[in-house]
């Protein structure tokens, strides 16, 4: 006998009740709010810790991060990533430091397409600012003060002539002089340093085979480096929290195609987002798995973006993160976790791991970046050309994005391919949603004869049918 239950949509996760710690209490078993928050968060971060070990991240930030004193906080997060086995490449900018030197000598400051026009005198300021800033960053990364996040840190920093550049030339009728663009990244040399356990620091300067030095933009160096290394992540720290739409809502995920539509659309993103977004897309097109745009102003933004499922910025990928696919035996744990709240409140009939393993070929899942956020099963009754849609569940965070509708359409397509003429569901809580999707209420007698025999009259599930 095959056991199947009702369908439902996963409810919002309820907050776990917490006991407040009484400082005067002698009961040491009472958990503080920090303790009750910390343990679940640390456990939730464990999959990312395992996934990131040995991976290469390129982190790019402007000179503003150092000028504003924010780099000390960033070093704490970088130290933690290094301790977890992440191979780090830092690319820094120096625009405010260069601006300060140019203004000090009352030099003309000119930009063309967000690139500085660098004459010989300005190049001297660029070299001075970049060199001093690199030294300061190396010093900050070398801190190991007791009673601080950098205690016992052993970060070794490697810098070098990793960037080969060429002149940009004439842009919009303006000779850019010593402003350059990346021609090549010495990836092999960087990889050797990373394999030795070093953190690699790259400045926005490039050398030419003829011995010239060029001022190169931070974003160009970062994207080219990430592509050359085939990095797992490229991360830009910027003024905005990410890319927003015309209503100011943060766009958490963009494909390369989405990024191009945003960049060329009527509503332009804010300045920093508009600057970095094309380079994030270029990196993904060049083989970088993920590019992230996050705020430099939010303390811990790097950790929140990397170690939480939703993140705090905008993530760019070559292809959509979410896909519908047939379930495999490896998805059983994810399905069990997804449907557990529905089973607990009685929306779904409880299913054991053994049951799911046996019936896994009946299931379709919504896979969002390796996490199961939706599932549904189809059970055919071929003698009566009918199919039962069962165990439809969607993570609450993905419900508004239409995951339930996509699952339903996918199952309907499977049913049509199997030459089934109608689809039916049994539900106790979500009848209205199915009616909105074209199902109509029917009596139990509308079920296939063999299914009627196992109808649970104690649950009194509603029967809904949709012709295909």
JOWOPE-V207345 format. One record per residue. N is the residue number from 1. RES is the residue in three letters. SS is DSSP state (alpha for helix, beta for strand, coil for the rest). NEAR is the number of other C-alpha atoms within 10 Angstrom. Layout:
n:N res:RES ss:SS near:NEAR
n:N res:RES ss:SS near:NEAR
//
This chain:
n:1 res:UNK ss:coil near:4
n:2 res:UNK ss:coil near:8
n:3 res:UNK ss:coil near:10
n:4 res:UNK ss:coil near:22
n:5 res:UNK ss:coil near:22
n:6 res:UNK ss:coil near:24
n:7 res:UNK ss:coil near:27
n:8 res:UNK ss:coil near:28
n:9 res:UNK ss:coil near:23
n:10 res:UNK ss:coil near:24
n:11 res:UNK ss:coil near:17
n:12 res:UNK ss:coil near:11
n:13 res:UNK ss:coil near:10
n:14 res:UNK ss:coil near:7
n:15 res:UNK ss:coil near:6
n:16 res:UNK ss:coil near:8
n:17 res:UNK ss:coil near:7
n:18 res:UNK ss:coil near:13
n:19 res:UNK ss:coil near:11
n:20 res:UNK ss:coil near:11
n:21 res:UNK ss:coil near:14
n:22 res:UNK ss:coil near:12
n:23 res:UNK ss:coil near:9
n:24 res:UNK ss:coil near:6
n:25 res:UNK ss:coil near:8
n:26 res:UNK ss:coil near:8
n:27 res:UNK ss:coil near:10
n:28 res:UNK ss:coil near:10
n:29 res:UNK ss:coil near:7
n:30 res:UNK ss:coil near:15
n:31 res:UNK ss:coil near:15
n:32 res:UNK ss:coil near:16
n:33 res:UNK ss:alpha near:12
n:34 res:UNK ss:alpha near:8
n:35 res:UNK ss:alpha near:12
n:36 res:UNK ss:alpha near:16
n:37 res:UNK ss:alpha near:13
n:38 res:UNK ss:alpha near:12
n:39 res:UNK ss:alpha near:11
n:40 res:UNK ss:alpha near:10
n:41 res:UNK ss:alpha near:13
n:42 res:UNK ss:alpha near:12
n:43 res:UNK ss:alpha near:11
n:44 res:UNK ss:alpha near:14
n:45 res:UNK ss:alpha near:17
n:46 res:UNK ss:alpha near:11
n:47 res:UNK ss:alpha near:11
n:48 res:UNK ss:alpha near:14
n:49 res:UNK ss:alpha near:17
n:50 res:UNK ss:alpha near:11
n:51 res:UNK ss:alpha near:10
n:52 res:UNK ss:alpha near:19
n:53 res:UNK ss:coil near:15
n:54 res:UNK ss:coil near:16
n:55 res:UNK ss:coil near:13
n:56 res:UNK ss:beta near:21
n:57 res:UNK ss:beta near:24
n:58 res:UNK ss:beta near:24
n:59 res:UNK ss:beta near:22
n:60 res:UNK ss:beta near:23
n:61 res:UNK ss:beta near:21
n:62 res:UNK ss:coil near:23
n:63 res:UNK ss:coil near:20
n:64 res:UNK ss:alpha near:19
n:65 res:UNK ss:alpha near:22
n:66 res:UNK ss:alpha near:21
n:67 res:UNK ss:alpha near:13
n:68 res:UNK ss:coil near:10
n:69 res:UNK ss:coil near:10
n:70 res:UNK ss:coil near:15
n:71 res:UNK ss:alpha near:19
n:72 res:UNK ss:alpha near:17
n:73 res:UNK ss:alpha near:13
n:74 res:UNK ss:alpha near:21
n:75 res:UNK ss:alpha near:18
n:76 res:UNK ss:alpha near:19
n:77 res:UNK ss:alpha near:19
n:78 res:UNK ss:alpha near:22
n:79 res:UNK ss:alpha near:21
n:80 res:UNK ss:alpha near:16
n:81 res:UNK ss:alpha near:20
n:82 res:UNK ss:alpha near:20
n:83 res:UNK ss:alpha near:14
n:84 res:UNK ss:coil near:14
n:85 res:UNK ss:coil near:16
n:86 res:UNK ss:coil near:22
n:87 res:UNK ss:beta near:25
n:88 res:UNK ss:beta near:25
n:89 res:UNK ss:beta near:27
n:90 res:UNK ss:beta near:21
n:91 res:UNK ss:beta near:24
n:92 res:UNK ss:beta near:27
n:93 res:UNK ss:coil near:28
n:94 res:UNK ss:coil near:26
n:95 res:UNK ss:alpha near:18
n:96 res:UNK ss:alpha near:16
n:97 res:UNK ss:alpha near:21
n:98 res:UNK ss:alpha near:21
n:99 res:UNK ss:alpha near:16
n:100 res:UNK ss:alpha near:13
n:101 res:UNK ss:alpha near:17
n:102 res:UNK ss:alpha near:17
n:103 res:UNK ss:alpha near:11
n:104 res:UNK ss:alpha near:9
n:105 res:UNK ss:coil near:8
n:106 res:UNK ss:coil near:9
n:107 res:UNK ss:coil near:12
n:108 res:UNK ss:coil near:9
n:109 res:UNK ss:coil near:12
n:110 res:UNK ss:coil near:11
n:111 res:UNK ss:beta near:11
n:112 res:UNK ss:beta near:13
n:113 res:UNK ss:coil near:8
n:114 res:UNK ss:coil near:9
n:115 res:UNK ss:beta near:16
n:116 res:UNK ss:beta near:20
n:117 res:UNK ss:coil near:21
n:118 res:UNK ss:beta near:23
n:119 res:UNK ss:coil near:14
n:120 res:UNK ss:alpha near:10
n:121 res:UNK ss:alpha near:11
n:122 res:UNK ss:alpha near:21
n:123 res:UNK ss:alpha near:20
n:124 res:UNK ss:alpha near:14
n:125 res:UNK ss:alpha near:18
n:126 res:UNK ss:alpha near:25
n:127 res:UNK ss:alpha near:19
n:128 res:UNK ss:alpha near:14
n:129 res:UNK ss:alpha near:21
n:130 res:UNK ss:alpha near:24
n:131 res:UNK ss:alpha near:15
n:132 res:UNK ss:alpha near:14
n:133 res:UNK ss:alpha near:20
n:134 res:UNK ss:alpha near:21
n:135 res:UNK ss:alpha near:12
n:136 res:UNK ss:alpha near:13
n:137 res:UNK ss:alpha near:17
n:138 res:UNK ss:alpha near:18
n:139 res:UNK ss:alpha near:11
n:140 res:UNK ss:alpha near:16
n:141 res:UNK ss:alpha near:23
n:142 res:UNK ss:coil near:17
n:143 res:UNK ss:coil near:19
n:144 res:UNK ss:coil near:15
n:145 res:UNK ss:coil near:11
n:146 res:UNK ss:coil near:10
n:147 res:UNK ss:coil near:8
n:148 res:UNK ss:coil near:11
n:149 res:UNK ss:coil near:16
n:150 res:UNK ss:coil near:22
n:151 res:UNK ss:coil near:13
n:152 res:UNK ss:coil near:12
n:153 res:UNK ss:coil near:19
n:154 res:UNK ss:coil near:16
n:155 res:UNK ss:coil near:19
n:156 res:UNK ss:coil near:14
n:157 res:UNK ss:beta near:20
n:158 res:UNK ss:beta near:16
n:159 res:UNK ss:coil near:17
n:160 res:UNK ss:coil near:12
n:161 res:UNK ss:coil near:14
n:162 res:UNK ss:coil near:21
n:163 res:UNK ss:beta near:24
n:164 res:UNK ss:beta near:20
n:165 res:UNK ss:beta near:24
n:166 res:UNK ss:beta near:22
n:167 res:UNK ss:beta near:21
n:168 res:UNK ss:coil near:18
n:169 res:UNK ss:coil near:14
n:170 res:UNK ss:beta near:10
n:171 res:UNK ss:beta near:12
n:172 res:UNK ss:coil near:8
n:173 res:UNK ss:coil near:8
n:174 res:UNK ss:beta near:11
n:175 res:UNK ss:beta near:16
n:176 res:UNK ss:coil near:21
n:177 res:UNK ss:beta near:18
n:178 res:UNK ss:coil near:23
n:179 res:UNK ss:beta near:24
n:180 res:UNK ss:beta near:28
n:181 res:UNK ss:beta near:23
n:182 res:UNK ss:beta near:26
n:183 res:UNK ss:beta near:15
n:184 res:UNK ss:beta near:18
n:185 res:UNK ss:beta near:21
n:186 res:UNK ss:coil near:15
n:187 res:UNK ss:alpha near:18
n:188 res:UNK ss:alpha near:12
n:189 res:UNK ss:alpha near:12
n:190 res:UNK ss:alpha near:25
n:191 res:UNK ss:alpha near:17
n:192 res:UNK ss:alpha near:11
n:193 res:UNK ss:alpha near:18
n:194 res:UNK ss:alpha near:20
n:195 res:UNK ss:alpha near:11
n:196 res:UNK ss:coil near:10
n:197 res:UNK ss:coil near:19
n:198 res:UNK ss:coil near:21
n:199 res:UNK ss:beta near:25
n:200 res:UNK ss:beta near:21
n:201 res:UNK ss:beta near:22
n:202 res:UNK ss:beta near:26
n:203 res:UNK ss:coil near:26
n:204 res:UNK ss:coil near:28
n:205 res:UNK ss:beta near:27
n:206 res:UNK ss:beta near:28
n:207 res:UNK ss:beta near:21
n:208 res:UNK ss:coil near:17
n:209 res:UNK ss:coil near:9
n:210 res:UNK ss:coil near:7
n:211 res:UNK ss:coil near:8
n:212 res:UNK ss:coil near:12
n:213 res:UNK ss:beta near:20
n:214 res:UNK ss:beta near:27
n:215 res:UNK ss:beta near:30
n:216 res:UNK ss:beta near:28
n:217 res:UNK ss:coil near:24
n:218 res:UNK ss:alpha near:23
n:219 res:UNK ss:alpha near:23
n:220 res:UNK ss:alpha near:18
n:221 res:UNK ss:alpha near:29
n:222 res:UNK ss:alpha near:30
n:223 res:UNK ss:alpha near:29
n:224 res:UNK ss:alpha near:22
n:225 res:UNK ss:alpha near:27
n:226 res:UNK ss:alpha near:29
n:227 res:UNK ss:alpha near:24
n:228 res:UNK ss:alpha near:19
n:229 res:UNK ss:alpha near:20
n:230 res:UNK ss:coil near:19
n:231 res:UNK ss:coil near:24
n:232 res:UNK ss:coil near:20
n:233 res:UNK ss:beta near:26
n:234 res:UNK ss:beta near:30
n:235 res:UNK ss:beta near:26
n:236 res:UNK ss:beta near:30
n:237 res:UNK ss:beta near:25
n:238 res:UNK ss:beta near:22
n:239 res:UNK ss:coil near:19
n:240 res:UNK ss:coil near:20
n:241 res:UNK ss:coil near:21
n:242 res:UNK ss:coil near:28
n:243 res:UNK ss:coil near:28
n:244 res:UNK ss:beta near:20
n:245 res:UNK ss:coil near:13
n:246 res:UNK ss:coil near:10
n:247 res:UNK ss:coil near:7
n:248 res:UNK ss:coil near:9
n:249 res:UNK ss:coil near:10
n:250 res:UNK ss:beta near:16
n:251 res:UNK ss:coil near:16
n:252 res:UNK ss:coil near:17
n:253 res:UNK ss:beta near:19
n:254 res:UNK ss:beta near:23
n:255 res:UNK ss:beta near:18
n:256 res:UNK ss:alpha near:21
n:257 res:UNK ss:alpha near:15
n:258 res:UNK ss:alpha near:16
n:259 res:UNK ss:alpha near:21
n:260 res:UNK ss:alpha near:14
n:261 res:UNK ss:alpha near:14
n:262 res:UNK ss:alpha near:19
n:263 res:UNK ss:alpha near:18
n:264 res:UNK ss:alpha near:11
n:265 res:UNK ss:coil near:10
n:266 res:UNK ss:coil near:9
n:267 res:UNK ss:coil near:13
n:268 res:UNK ss:coil near:16
n:269 res:UNK ss:coil near:21
n:270 res:UNK ss:coil near:14
n:271 res:UNK ss:alpha near:11
n:272 res:UNK ss:alpha near:17
n:273 res:UNK ss:alpha near:24
n:274 res:UNK ss:alpha near:17
n:275 res:UNK ss:alpha near:16
n:276 res:UNK ss:alpha near:23
n:277 res:UNK ss:alpha near:27
n:278 res:UNK ss:alpha near:17
n:279 res:UNK ss:alpha near:20
n:280 res:UNK ss:alpha near:31
n:281 res:UNK ss:alpha near:25
n:282 res:UNK ss:alpha near:19
n:283 res:UNK ss:alpha near:30
n:284 res:UNK ss:alpha near:27
n:285 res:UNK ss:alpha near:15
n:286 res:UNK ss:coil near:16
n:287 res:UNK ss:coil near:17
n:288 res:UNK ss:coil near:25
n:289 res:UNK ss:coil near:19
n:290 res:UNK ss:beta near:20
n:291 res:UNK ss:beta near:30
n:292 res:UNK ss:beta near:27
n:293 res:UNK ss:beta near:29
n:294 res:UNK ss:beta near:26
n:295 res:UNK ss:beta near:20
n:296 res:UNK ss:coil near:22
n:297 res:UNK ss:coil near:15
n:298 res:UNK ss:coil near:15
n:299 res:UNK ss:coil near:13
n:300 res:UNK ss:coil near:15
n:301 res:UNK ss:alpha near:20
n:302 res:UNK ss:alpha near:25
n:303 res:UNK ss:alpha near:17
n:304 res:UNK ss:alpha near:17
n:305 res:UNK ss:alpha near:20
n:306 res:UNK ss:alpha near:20
n:307 res:UNK ss:alpha near:19
n:308 res:UNK ss:coil near:13
n:309 res:UNK ss:coil near:14
n:310 res:UNK ss:coil near:14
n:311 res:UNK ss:coil near:18
n:312 res:UNK ss:coil near:24
n:313 res:UNK ss:coil near:24
n:314 res:UNK ss:beta near:23
n:315 res:UNK ss:beta near:27
n:316 res:UNK ss:beta near:29
n:317 res:UNK ss:beta near:24
n:318 res:UNK ss:coil near:22
n:319 res:UNK ss:coil near:15
n:320 res:UNK ss:coil near:15
n:321 res:UNK ss:coil near:16
n:322 res:UNK ss:beta near:15
n:323 res:UNK ss:beta near:14
n:324 res:UNK ss:beta near:17
n:325 res:UNK ss:beta near:14
n:326 res:UNK ss:beta near:16
n:327 res:UNK ss:coil near:22
n:328 res:UNK ss:coil near:14
n:329 res:UNK ss:alpha near:12
n:330 res:UNK ss:alpha near:10
n:331 res:UNK ss:alpha near:21
n:332 res:UNK ss:alpha near:20
n:333 res:UNK ss:alpha near:13
n:334 res:UNK ss:alpha near:17
n:335 res:UNK ss:alpha near:24
n:336 res:UNK ss:alpha near:17
n:337 res:UNK ss:alpha near:11
n:338 res:UNK ss:alpha near:21
n:339 res:UNK ss:alpha near:27
n:340 res:UNK ss:alpha near:15
n:341 res:UNK ss:alpha near:19
n:342 res:UNK ss:alpha near:19
n:343 res:UNK ss:alpha near:17
n:344 res:UNK ss:alpha near:11
n:345 res:UNK ss:coil near:10
n:346 res:UNK ss:coil near:15
n:347 res:UNK ss:coil near:24
n:348 res:UNK ss:coil near:26
n:349 res:UNK ss:coil near:18
n:350 res:UNK ss:coil near:18
n:351 res:UNK ss:coil near:16
n:352 res:UNK ss:coil near:10
n:353 res:UNK ss:alpha near:13
n:354 res:UNK ss:alpha near:10
n:355 res:UNK ss:alpha near:14
n:356 res:UNK ss:alpha near:18
n:357 res:UNK ss:alpha near:15
n:358 res:UNK ss:alpha near:10
n:359 res:UNK ss:alpha near:17
n:360 res:UNK ss:alpha near:19
n:361 res:UNK ss:alpha near:14
n:362 res:UNK ss:alpha near:17
n:363 res:UNK ss:beta near:24
n:364 res:UNK ss:beta near:24
n:365 res:UNK ss:beta near:25
n:366 res:UNK ss:beta near:26
n:367 res:UNK ss:beta near:20
n:368 res:UNK ss:beta near:16
n:369 res:UNK ss:coil near:12
n:370 res:UNK ss:coil near:12
n:371 res:UNK ss:beta near:16
n:372 res:UNK ss:beta near:23
n:373 res:UNK ss:beta near:26
n:374 res:UNK ss:beta near:29
n:375 res:UNK ss:beta near:30
n:376 res:UNK ss:beta near:25
n:377 res:UNK ss:beta near:26
n:378 res:UNK ss:beta near:22
n:379 res:UNK ss:beta near:18
n:380 res:UNK ss:beta near:18
n:381 res:UNK ss:beta near:17
n:382 res:UNK ss:alpha near:13
n:383 res:UNK ss:alpha near:10
n:384 res:UNK ss:alpha near:14
n:385 res:UNK ss:coil near:16
n:386 res:UNK ss:beta near:25
n:387 res:UNK ss:beta near:28
n:388 res:UNK ss:beta near:24
n:389 res:UNK ss:beta near:26
n:390 res:UNK ss:beta near:23
n:391 res:UNK ss:beta near:28
n:392 res:UNK ss:beta near:26
n:393 res:UNK ss:beta near:28
n:394 res:UNK ss:beta near:27
n:395 res:UNK ss:coil near:21
n:396 res:UNK ss:alpha near:17
n:397 res:UNK ss:alpha near:14
n:398 res:UNK ss:alpha near:15
n:399 res:UNK ss:alpha near:18
n:400 res:UNK ss:coil near:11
n:401 res:UNK ss:coil near:10
n:402 res:UNK ss:coil near:10
n:403 res:UNK ss:alpha near:23
n:404 res:UNK ss:alpha near:24
n:405 res:UNK ss:alpha near:16
n:406 res:UNK ss:alpha near:15
n:407 res:UNK ss:alpha near:23
n:408 res:UNK ss:alpha near:19
n:409 res:UNK ss:alpha near:13
n:410 res:UNK ss:alpha near:16
n:411 res:UNK ss:alpha near:21
n:412 res:UNK ss:alpha near:22
n:413 res:UNK ss:alpha near:14
n:414 res:UNK ss:alpha near:15
n:415 res:UNK ss:alpha near:23
n:416 res:UNK ss:alpha near:17
n:417 res:UNK ss:alpha near:9
n:418 res:UNK ss:coil near:14
n:419 res:UNK ss:coil near:15
n:420 res:UNK ss:coil near:21
n:421 res:UNK ss:coil near:16
n:422 res:UNK ss:beta near:18
n:423 res:UNK ss:beta near:25
n:424 res:UNK ss:beta near:25
n:425 res:UNK ss:beta near:26
n:426 res:UNK ss:beta near:26
n:427 res:UNK ss:beta near:24
n:428 res:UNK ss:coil near:16
n:429 res:UNK ss:coil near:16
n:430 res:UNK ss:coil near:15
n:431 res:UNK ss:alpha near:21
n:432 res:UNK ss:alpha near:12
n:433 res:UNK ss:alpha near:14
n:434 res:UNK ss:alpha near:21
n:435 res:UNK ss:alpha near:14
n:436 res:UNK ss:alpha near:9
n:437 res:UNK ss:coil near:13
n:438 res:UNK ss:coil near:11
n:439 res:UNK ss:coil near:20
n:440 res:UNK ss:beta near:16
n:441 res:UNK ss:beta near:18
n:442 res:UNK ss:beta near:14
n:443 res:UNK ss:coil near:10
n:444 res:UNK ss:alpha near:18
n:445 res:UNK ss:alpha near:10
n:446 res:UNK ss:alpha near:14
n:447 res:UNK ss:coil near:24
n:448 res:UNK ss:coil near:18
n:449 res:UNK ss:alpha near:13
n:450 res:UNK ss:alpha near:11
n:451 res:UNK ss:alpha near:15
n:452 res:UNK ss:alpha near:12
n:453 res:UNK ss:coil near:9
n:454 res:UNK ss:coil near:12
n:455 res:UNK ss:coil near:16
n:456 res:UNK ss:coil near:10
n:457 res:UNK ss:coil near:8
n:458 res:UNK ss:coil near:6
n:459 res:UNK ss:coil near:14
n:460 res:UNK ss:coil near:12
n:461 res:UNK ss:coil near:20
n:462 res:UNK ss:beta near:17
n:463 res:UNK ss:beta near:21
n:464 res:UNK ss:beta near:22
n:465 res:UNK ss:beta near:24
n:466 res:UNK ss:beta near:19
n:467 res:UNK ss:beta near:13
n:468 res:UNK ss:coil near:13
//
